[in-house]
Amino acid sequence: MSEALLIRGATTIARHWDLSDDHKIEALRSDGFSEGEAFRLVALLPLAFSRPILEELGVRHFVTRITALKADGSSVSADLNRQPEYVGGLKLARAHRARGRMDHEIFKLIAASSADIDAASKALNAGEDIGGSTIASCLVGAEIASHLIR
């Protein structure tokens, strides 16, 4: 996914930040994104935007397999590197951290919503050393499972 589309998607998400994920997805759909793109943007942009920050904090390894639970309780696994929204979002996040590619307030809002940032923050606040650590992620919400590219 192109940088321009990712920035447009991030901006749409930020405009609807205080609403539910369903509202964000509907806003993205109204903005021209497909259903799958909308679900993946909402689920994967926080993950992608958080990666460069976590790297700066010392995290060195990220598991590229992502897991999501389907409505029936079974799990689905997919490779993050096959998700265009994640791959493009990570590239955009790294470019933004280096050269300011987008509105920084939008970047911060989305990155800070990452569960991985929350976990790292709690570990650091507890005095833990996260240098050299590995992070694996799981997606919450049964709907995303059917939109992951496998």
C-alpha positions in Angstrom: 0.0 0.0 0.0 1.4 3.4 -0.9 2.5 6.0 1.6 -0.2 8.4 0.5 -2.9 5.8 1.1 -1.5 4.9 4.4 -1.4 8.5 5.5 -4.9 9.0 4.3 -6.0 5.9 6.2 -4.2 7.0 9.4 -5.8 10.4 9.2 -9.3 8.9 8.8 -8.7 6.6 11.8 -7.5 9.6 13.9 -10.5 11.7 12.9 -12.7 8.9 14.3 -10.4 8.0 17.2 -13.0 8.3 20.0 -15.4 6.0 18.2 -15.4 2.2 18.0 -13.3 0.2 15.6 -16.5 -0.6 13.7 -17.0 3.2 13.2 -13.4 3.6 12.1 -13.8 0.7 9.6 -16.9 2.3 8.2 -15.2 5.7 7.9 -12.3 4.0 6.0 -14.8 2.3 3.7 -16.5 5.6 3.1 -13.1 7.0 2.3 -12.6 4.4 -0.5 -10.8 1.6 1.3 -12.0 -2.0 0.7 -13.4 -3.9 3.7 -10.2 -6.0 4.1 -8.0 -2.9 3.8 -10.1 -1.1 6.4 -10.0 -4.0 8.9 -6.2 -4.5 8.4 -5.5 -0.7 8.7 -7.3 -0.5 12.1 -5.7 -3.7 13.4 -2.2 -3.4 11.9 -1.2 0.3 11.8 -0.7 0.5 15.6 1.6 -2.6 15.4 3.5 -1.2 12.4 3.8 2.3 13.9 5.1 0.9 17.2 7.9 -1.1 15.8 10.5 1.7 15.3 9.8 3.0 18.8 10.2 -0.4 20.3 13.5 -0.8 18.4 14.7 2.5 19.8 13.8 1.1 23.3 16.0 -1.9 22.7 13.7 -4.6 21.4 15.6 -6.6 18.8 13.3 -9.3 17.6 9.7 -9.3 16.4 7.9 -12.5 15.6 6.5 -12.1 12.1 3.6 -14.6 12.6 0.5 -13.0 13.9 -2.4 -14.8 15.5 -6.1 -13.9 15.6 -9.0 -15.7 17.1 -12.0 -16.5 14.9 -15.6 -16.2 16.3 -15.7 -20.0 16.8 -12.7 -19.8 19.1 -10.2 -21.3 16.6 -7.1 -19.4 15.7 -5.8 -18.1 12.4 -2.1 -17.4 11.8 -0.7 -15.2 9.1 2.6 -13.7 8.2 2.8 -9.9 8.9 5.1 -9.6 5.9 2.2 -10.6 3.6 -0.1 -7.8 5.0 0.4 -4.7 2.7 -0.9 -2.4 5.4 1.6 -3.6 7.9 4.6 -3.7 5.4 3.7 -0.2 4.2 2.9 1.1 7.6 6.3 -0.1 9.0 8.1 1.6 6.1 6.1 4.8 6.7 6.8 4.7 10.4 10.5 4.3 9.9 10.6 7.1 7.3 8.5 9.3 9.6 10.8 8.7 12.6 13.8 9.6 10.4 12.3 12.5 8.3 8.8 13.4 9.5 6.6 12.0 6.7 3.2 12.6 8.3 1.4 14.6 11.0 3.3 13.6 14.1 0.2 13.8 16.4 -1.6 11.2 14.2 1.5 9.0 14.3 1.8 9.3 18.1 -1.9 8.6 18.6 -1.9 5.4 16.6 1.5 4.2 17.8 0.6 4.7 21.4 -2.5 2.5 21.0 -0.3 -0.5 20.4 -0.6 -3.2 23.0 3.2 -3.9 22.4 4.0 -0.3 23.4 1.8 -0.7 26.5 3.6 -4.0 27.5 7.1 -2.5 26.9 6.1 0.6 29.0 4.9 -1.5 31.9 8.1 -3.5 31.8 10.2 -0.4 31.7 8.2 1.2 34.5 8.7 -2.0 36.6 12.5 -1.6 36.1 12.9 -4.4 33.6 15.5 -4.3 30.9 13.9 -4.9 27.5 17.2 -4.6 25.6 17.6 -7.5 23.2 14.0 -8.7 23.8 11.6 -10.4 21.5 7.9 -9.4 21.0 5.2 -11.5 19.5 1.7 -10.1 18.9 -1.9 -11.3 18.8 -4.8 -9.5 17.3 -8.0 -9.0 19.2 -11.4 -9.1 17.5 -12.8 -12.1 15.6 -13.6 -10.0 12.5 -9.9 -9.4 11.6 -9.2 -13.2 11.3 -11.1 -13.4 8.0 -9.3 -10.4 6.5 -5.7 -11.5 7.1 -3.9 -12.4 3.9 -2.5 -16.0 4.3 
